[in-house]
Amino acid sequence: MAFTDLKLERFRDLRMPVLVILIAVSLFLEIFVHWYLGISVVYSHFFYIPVVLAAVWYGKRSVIVALILGIAQLAGTCYSVGALDMGSLARALMFVVIALVIGAISDHMKKEQEQLINEVTDAALRSGLRSGGTSGSAAERKSRILSFASVKKLRERSDVPGLIRALSNRDPAVQYEAVEALGNIGDPASTEALMDALTGDQYSGIRWKAAEALGKIGAPAVPPLIRALKNPDEDVRWKAAVTLGEIGDARAVGPLVDLLGDEDRFVRSRAAYALGLIGPDAVAGLRDALVNGSVETRRGAVAALGMIPDPDAVKALIQDLDDPSDEVRQDVIDALSRQGKRAFDPLVQALRAPGQRIAEGAALALAGSGRPEAVGALILALDTADPAMRPVLQSAVNDLVARQNRQVSKNAMEETPDFNHGENQGLRE
């Protein structure tokens, strides 16, 4: 939001505290000056300050303030004099009249100002806010303030065509506000305009906000987002990929799997992340990628499968422990280590697999999981293991035992009282 808007917003936040303080001061004057000192006229002139300010700020609702102060003034008169007089009644009535008159004028002026701003800004938006000259920074600032006011009003009215026009504003901050408003409304009619904001020559923040808005629109935005996966700009590709993952539509699985082979490393990682977000619906496509994809595609598929809490994902990963690439196999071991309890039984079974690479990978994955029950499973596998497998299994057992011992030592240290600290504290006292 513009700096000017921030200052105005802070001022608006202070109006109620200022009004409360002025009312409190007025009541103090009533008690001290009227009741205690016996002055009944001059002090009440101060009451007009909160009444007028309330009328200017809150319109006809300020009559509440006028009634409070009027009643306080009449109560003070009764307390000090013992009866009401015409002067006190006239002053109390005047508070109410002033609040109503000024409040009505204020409400009318605000309504006219709002209408004027809407008309001026809508006209500016229709023309694309293209000013003819570059002179006059004050005019540019005024245009920005009007634009922010317009976006706010358009958002309140859920005016999608108006917000789409606001995207042509030359001020990136106004574009950002318009994109955010369109996302909150979530109307599919804004999909094309938001795609233009995502794929056009925009600031990165606007692009990301456009991607976020498209994610809120959901399924209607999937086809254009899939097309954006082939955009020449890598920034567009990865933002579109993440948005598709957040939407979670299975139609994006195939295109995202293809993106796992992208030339840009970050795009590949975001494609894998998106497939992981889609979840079980992506497992079949990822399994195919493990069979037919390049090394980079297979590594991306492994990363995605490692995110999916599904038995079929675990099964696909265990099968890929036999991958010909050392890099892919290591990725599979890491992914299985993070799968937790759901991978434990399949990995124990894989220790007896006929392929040595699968058995070795399963042992390493069990060791990497850090699960205490894996020690017993690995020791049992040692009894019947081939001589070639024994060193791997023994190394896995040793790694797990050492890790458990370190954890026990750490827990013991955390539970042991710090006696030296107590002694030092006593010395200081």
Summary of the structure (lengths in Angstrom):
residues: 429
radius of gyration: 35.7
end to end distance: 54.2
largest distance: 112.8
contacts: 1388
relative contact order: 0.04
helix: 83%
strand: 0%
